[in-house]
Amino acid sequence: MAPSMLRLIVQAEETFGVKQGVDRISWRIQAPIYGAGMFASTVTDVISIILPVWLAGTGESAATIGLIIGAKHILPILLAIHGGALMDRFGARSVMVGCLMLAVVALPLFPWVGWFPLIVLLQVIAGFGSSMGWLGAQTLFGQLMRRDHVYAGRFAFSLRVGGFLGPPIAGLVWDNLGVGSGFLFLGLWALGAVLMALMVPKSAANAPERAQKARLADMIPRWSDYRAAFRLATIPAMTVVLMITVVRISASSVQDSFYPLYLTTVGYSATQIGLLMTISSATAAASSLSIGWITRYARPMWVLIISAVWSVVFITITPLLPSFTMLAIAAGLRGLSMGVSQPLMMSMLIGAAGQGSQGKGAALRTTANRVAAAVTPISMGAVAAFTGLGNSFFVVGAVLVVALVIIAVYVWRRPDIVRDA
């Protein structure tokens, strides 16, 4: 990350009254991890600008588009825990780079294949590569930077910078340079995550990189790794955070799939859709740096639940918003809630997983995320086939809000969870 960006982070923290004494870790370690997270976490965001618009132009039905978009989650659901265990065992960086290169190669190929099964295959490969890249960035953060709300806020800020820059650039490339250039941009964005990961020093304190080389047998998933990850999920605080994560990512899945599709059908351009994503990311970036201040005055668990509710509401009311201005306001408010909830989830899960299990802990969250992200567009596509695209937003929103109410009641009856979180 550029020095000017690092200065911006520190100045913003000072605005919110965050103490700078937490910098126990060199910026030579912090900066490339933030950069890797910035690119890796937003590969899905830039894909969500290009892929749904391209699919809409092919004349495919909403159900078929939902199936194609959901296909990217197949391998992460099955192999995220295995990938996290490999990162714990051999270091996150090498696993992250290898998987991301799959996405770098696959993404530019989409417009060159016209056969439905090949499109699905490319989506499976690209989805696995980008998902493992994001998992690697989270694992690097957990392994090298430990649990701290301020570090987590900075990490979340960097993710939102990527969301601020990537979608509008993708939209501009699509609108002005065409289909091939749009998908080539996606591959280059994934390559940015690779380059930033390679800048993380191997000699960093507590670095997990090991001299031993992975063997072919290590590539085979082990049931013991899955069992250890599922044991982590039985920790009450982690169970609740994972449930909230599922609801939150379901709302994000709506934003990554049917949100741009709906806006396209009512006449908005890819550039305008990208701008809405940018507004959301900008406000999320600002609110993420306030997390150290917010947690001085409010219980993190309740902040997480309330912010998750608003993140659902402000995306699922989209069909009610009659103008671009109203859409922009909703996008900004959604961003505020997302910026607060993300660092809280990461820091809580890092603390619950403990040192030595950061990969498996992040993979558990990734698995839950991918199940929700795979089911949501497919389910929403099916609902849209019966109720219409606009009404499907309201159905999904109602289901997610009810789920959060149930979680809130459970947490209210378990004060120990609030205390531990």
C-alpha positions in Angstrom: 0.0 0.0 0.0 1.2 3.5 -0.8 2.7 5.6 2.1 0.0 8.2 1.5 -2.6 5.5 2.1 -0.9 4.5 5.4 -0.9 8.1 6.5 -4.6 8.4 5.7 -5.3 5.4 7.9 -3.4 6.8 10.9 -4.9 10.3 10.5 -8.4 8.8 10.3 -7.8 6.8 13.5 -6.6 9.9 15.3 -9.9 11.6 14.2 -11.8 8.8 16.0 -9.5 9.0 19.1 -7.8 5.7 18.5 -4.4 5.4 20.2 -1.4 4.6 18.0 0.4 2.6 20.7 -0.8 -0.6 19.1 1.9 -0.5 16.4 3.9 -3.4 17.8 4.2 -4.8 14.3 6.3 -3.1 11.6 4.4 -1.4 8.7 6.6 -3.6 6.4 4.5 -6.5 7.6 1.2 -4.7 8.0 1.2 -2.9 4.6 1.5 -5.9 2.2 -1.1 -7.8 4.3 -3.5 -5.0 4.0 -2.7 -4.8 0.3 -3.2 -8.5 -0.2 -6.6 -8.3 1.5 -7.5 -5.2 -0.5 -7.2 -7.1 -3.8 -8.1 -10.6 -2.7 -11.3 -9.7 -0.9 -12.6 -7.6 -3.7 -12.1 -10.0 -6.6 -15.8 -11.0 -6.1 -16.8 -7.3 -6.1 -15.2 -6.6 -9.5 -16.6 -9.8 -10.9 -20.1 -8.9 -9.7 -19.9 -5.8 -11.9 -18.9 -7.6 -15.1 -20.3 -11.2 -14.9 -24.0 -10.5 -14.2 -24.1 -7.7 -16.9 -22.5 -10.1 -19.4 -24.9 -12.9 -18.5 -27.9 -10.5 -18.8 -26.8 -9.8 -22.3 -26.8 -13.5 -23.2 -30.6 -13.7 -22.6 -30.3 -16.4 -19.9 -33.1 -16.6 -17.4 -32.8 -15.4 -13.8 -32.7 -19.0 -12.5 -29.8 -19.9 -14.9 -27.9 -16.8 -14.0 -28.3 -17.6 -10.3 -27.0 -21.2 -11.0 -23.9 -19.9 -12.9 -23.1 -17.3 -10.2 -23.6 -19.8 -7.4 -21.3 -22.4 -9.1 -18.2 -20.4 -7.8 -18.9 -21.6 -4.3 -18.8 -25.4 -5.0 -15.1 -26.1 -4.4 -14.7 -23.6 -1.5 -17.5 -25.3 0.4 -15.8 -28.6 0.0 -12.1 -27.6 0.3 -11.9 -24.4 2.3 -11.1 -26.2 5.6 -8.5 -28.4 3.8 -7.0 -25.2 2.4 -7.0 -23.5 5.8 -5.3 -26.6 7.3 -2.6 -26.4 4.6 -2.1 -22.7 5.5 -1.7 -23.6 9.1 0.8 -26.3 8.2 2.9 -24.8 5.5 2.2 -21.1 5.6 -0.6 -19.0 4.1 1.4 -17.2 1.5 2.4 -20.1 -0.8 -1.0 -21.7 -0.8 -2.7 -18.3 -1.4 -0.5 -17.5 -4.4 -0.9 -20.9 -6.0 -4.7 -20.8 -5.8 -5.0 -17.2 -6.9 -3.1 -17.9 -10.1 -6.0 -20.2 -11.1 -8.3 -17.2 -11.0 -5.8 -15.0 -12.8 -5.8 -17.5 -15.7 -9.5 -18.4 -15.7 -11.2 -15.0 -15.5 -10.1 -13.5 -18.9 -11.4 -16.7 -20.7 -15.1 -16.2 -20.0 -16.0 -14.2 -23.1 -14.2 -16.7 -25.3 -16.4 -19.7 -24.4 -20.0 -19.9 -25.4 -20.9 -23.4 -24.1 -22.8 -23.4 -20.9 -20.9 -26.3 -19.2 -17.6 -24.5 -19.9 -18.9 -21.3 -18.4 -19.8 -23.1 -15.3 -16.4 -24.8 -15.1 -14.6 -21.5 -15.4 -16.8 -20.1 -12.7 -15.9 -23.0 -10.5 -12.2 -22.6 -11.1 -12.2 -18.8 -10.7 -14.4 -19.0 -7.6 -12.1 -21.5 -5.9 -9.0 -19.4 -6.7 -10.4 -16.1 -5.5 -11.9 -17.7 -2.4 -8.7 -19.3 -1.4 -6.9 -16.0 -2.0 -9.2 -14.2 0.4 -8.9 -17.1 2.9 -5.1 -16.7 2.6 -5.2 -12.9 3.3 -7.4 -13.5 6.4 -5.0 -16.3 7.6 -1.9 -14.1 7.1 -3.6 -11.4 9.1 -4.5 -13.8 11.9 -1.1 -15.5 12.0 1.1 -12.4 11.9 -1.0 -9.6 13.5 -2.9 -11.4 16.2 -6.2 -10.2 17.7 -6.7 -6.4 18.0 -9.7 -4.3 17.0 -7.5 -1.5 15.7 -5.6 -3.8 13.4 -8.8 -5.4 12.3 -10.3 -2.0 11.6 -7.2 -1.2 9.4 -7.5 -4.5 7.6 -11.2 -3.8 7.0 -10.4 -0.3 5.8 -8.0 -1.7 3.2 -10.6 -4.1 2.0 -13.0 -1.2 1.5 -10.4 0.8 -0.4 -10.4 -2.1 -2.9 -14.1 -2.0 -3.0 -13.9 1.8 -3.6 -11.5 1.5 -6.5 -12.3 -1.8 -8.2 -16.0 -1.7 -9.2 -16.0 1.7 -10.8 -12.8 0.9 -12.8 -14.4 -2.4 -13.9 -17.5 -0.6 -14.9 -15.6 2.0 -16.9 -13.5 -0.6 -18.6 -16.6 -2.6 -19.6 -18.5 0.4 -20.9 -15.6 1.9 -22.8 -13.2 -0.9 -23.8 -15.6 -3.8 -24.3 -16.2 -7.3 -23.1 -12.7 -8.8 -23.5 -11.0 -5.9 -21.7 -13.5 -6.1 -18.9 -12.7 -9.7 -18.2 -9.0 -9.1 -18.6 -9.3 -6.4 -15.9 -10.7 -9.1 -13.6 -7.6 -11.3 -14.1 -5.3 -8.3 -13.5 -7.1 -7.5 -10.3 -6.6 -11.0 -9.0 -2.9 -10.7 -10.0 -2.6 -7.7 -7.7 -3.4 -9.9 -4.8 -0.6 -12.3 -5.8 1.9 -9.5 -6.0 1.0 -8.1 -2.6 1.2 -11.5 -1.0 4.7 -12.1 -2.4 5.7 -8.8 -0.7 5.0 -10.2 2.8 8.4 -10.9 4.4 9.2 -14.5 5.0 11.3 -13.5 8.0 8.4 -11.8 9.7 8.1 -12.5 13.5 6.0 -15.5 14.1 5.8 -16.2 10.3 4.3 -19.6 9.6 6.5 -20.3 6.6 8.4 -23.6 7.1 11.4 -25.1 5.5 9.6 -28.4 4.9 8.1 -29.0 1.5 4.6 -30.1 0.9 4.2 -33.7 -0.4 1.6 -35.0 -2.7 0.0 -36.8 0.2 -0.4 -33.5 1.9 -2.7 -32.4 -0.9 -5.3 -35.0 0.1 -7.9 -33.7 2.5 -7.7 -35.2 6.1 -10.7 -35.9 8.1 -8.8 -34.9 11.2 -8.5 -31.3 9.9 -12.2 -31.1 9.3 -12.9 -32.6 12.7 -10.7 -30.0 14.4 -12.3 -27.1 12.5 -15.8 -28.3 13.4 -14.7 -28.5 17.1 -13.9 -24.8 16.8 -17.5 -24.2 15.7 -18.8 -25.5 19.0 -17.3 -22.6 20.9 -20.5 -20.6 21.8 -19.1 -17.2 20.8 -17.8 -18.6 17.5 -21.1 -20.4 16.8 -23.0 -17.1 17.1 -20.6 -15.1 15.0 -20.7 -17.8 12.3 -24.5 -17.6 12.2 -24.4 -13.9 11.9 -21.7 -14.3 9.2 -24.1 -16.5 7.2 -26.9 -14.0 7.3 -24.5 -11.1 6.5 -22.9 -12.9 3.5 -26.3 -13.8 2.2 -27.1 -10.1 1.9 -23.8 -9.5 0.3 -24.6 -12.3 -2.1 -27.7 -10.5 -3.2 -25.5 -7.4 -3.8 -23.0 -9.5 -5.9 -25.6 -11.1 -8.0 -29.2 -9.9 -8.4 -28.5 -6.3 -7.3 -26.5 -5.5 -10.5 -28.9 -7.6 -12.5 -32.0 -5.8 -11.2 -30.3 -2.4 -11.8 -29.4 -3.3 -15.3 -33.0 -4.3 -16.1 -34.3 -0.9 -14.9 -31.8 1.0 -17.1 -28.7 1.7 -15.0 -25.3 1.3 -16.7 -22.3 -0.7 -15.5 -20.5 2.6 -14.6 -23.4 3.7 -12.4 -23.6 0.3 -10.7 -19.9 0.4 -10.0 -20.3 3.9 -8.5 -22.9 2.6 -6.1 -20.5 -0.1 -5.0 -17.9 2.6 -4.6 -20.1 4.7 -2.4 -20.8 1.6 -0.2 -17.1 0.8 0.1 -16.2 4.4 0.9 -18.6 4.7 3.8 -17.5 1.2 5.0 -13.9 2.3 4.9 -14.7 5.3 7.1 -16.7 3.3 9.6 -14.2 0.5 9.9 -11.6 2.8 11.4 -14.1 3.8 14.1 -14.4 0.3 15.5 -11.8 0.9 18.3 -13.9 3.9 19.5 -17.2 2.2 19.2 -16.2 -0.8 21.3 -15.3 1.5 24.1 -18.9 2.3 24.6 -20.9 -0.7 23.3 -20.7 -4.5 23.6 -19.1 -5.8 20.4 -21.6 -8.7 20.0 -24.6 -6.3 20.1 -22.9 -3.9 17.7 -22.3 -6.8 15.3 -26.0 -8.0 15.4 -27.4 -4.5 14.9 -25.1 -3.6 12.1 -25.9 -6.9 10.4 -29.6 -6.1 10.5 -29.0 -2.8 8.7 -26.7 -4.4 6.2 -29.7 -6.7 5.2 -32.3 -3.9 5.2 -30.4 -1.5 3.0 -29.8 -4.0 0.2 -33.2 -5.7 0.1 -35.2 -2.4 -0.1 -33.6 -1.7 -3.5 -36.8 -2.1 -5.6 -38.5 0.6 -3.4 -35.9 3.2 -4.4 -37.0 5.3 -7.4 -33.9 7.2 -8.2 -30.1 7.0 -8.4 -29.9 9.4 -5.5 -32.0 7.1 -3.2 -29.9 4.1 -4.3 -26.7 6.0 -3.4 -28.0 6.9 0.1 -29.0 3.3 0.7 -25.6 2.1 -0.6 -23.8 4.5 1.8 -25.8 3.4 4.8 -25.3 -0.2 4.0 -21.6 0.5 3.7 -21.5 2.1 7.2 -23.1 -1.1 8.7 -20.7 -3.4 6.7 -17.7 -1.4 7.8 -18.6 -1.8 11.5 -19.5 -5.5 11.3 -16.6 -6.9 9.3 -13.6 -6.1 11.7 -15.7 -7.2 14.7 -16.3 -10.6 13.0 -12.7 -11.1 12.1 -11.3 -10.1 15.5 -13.8 -12.3 17.4 -13.1 -15.3 15.2 -9.3 -14.8 15.5 -9.6 -14.7 19.2 -11.8 -17.8 19.4 -9.6 -19.9 17.0 -6.3 -19.3 18.9 -2.8 -19.3 17.6 -2.0 -22.3 15.4 -5.5 -22.6 14.1 -6.0 -19.3 12.2 -6.2 -21.1 8.9 -8.9 -23.5 10.1 -10.8 -20.7 11.8 -10.8 -18.5 8.7 -11.7 -21.6 6.6 -14.7 -22.3 8.9 -15.9 -18.8 8.3 -15.2 -19.2 4.6 -17.1 -22.5 4.4 -20.2 -20.9 6.1 -19.9 -17.9 3.9 -19.8 -20.0 0.7 -22.7 -22.2 1.7 -24.8 -19.0 2.2 -23.4 -17.4 -0.9 -24.1 -20.4 -3.0 -27.6 -21.0 -1.7 -28.8 -17.4 -1.8 -28.5 -16.6 -5.6 -29.9 -20.0 -6.5 -32.8 -19.6 -4.0 -33.4 -16.0 -5.0 -33.4 -17.0 -8.7 -36.1 -19.6 -7.9 -38.1 -17.1 -5.9 -37.8 -14.5 -8.7 -39.2 -17.1 -11.2 -42.4 -17.2 -9.2 -42.7 -13.7 -7.7 -40.7 -11.5 -10.0 -37.2 -10.1 -9.6 -38.2 -7.1 -7.6 -40.4 -9.1 -5.1 -37.6 -11.6 -4.5 -35.6 -8.9 -2.7 -38.4 -8.5 -0.1 -38.7 -12.3 0.4 -35.0 -12.8 1.0 -34.8 -9.7 3.2 -37.7 -10.9 5.4 -36.1 -14.3 5.9 -32.7 -12.8 6.8 -34.1 -10.3 9.3 -36.1 -13.0 11.0 -33.0 -15.1 11.3 -31.1 -12.2 13.0 -34.0 -11.7 15.4 -33.8 -15.3 16.5 -30.0 -15.0 16.9 -30.5 -11.8 19.0 -33.0 -13.6 21.3 -30.6 -16.5 21.8 -27.7 -14.1 22.7 -30.0 -12.2 25.1 -30.6 -15.4 27.0 -26.9 -16.2 27.0 -25.0 -13.2 28.6 -21.9 -15.3 28.8 -21.6 -15.2 25.0 -21.7 -11.4 25.1 -19.1 -11.3 27.8 -16.7 -13.8 26.0 -17.1 -12.0 22.6 
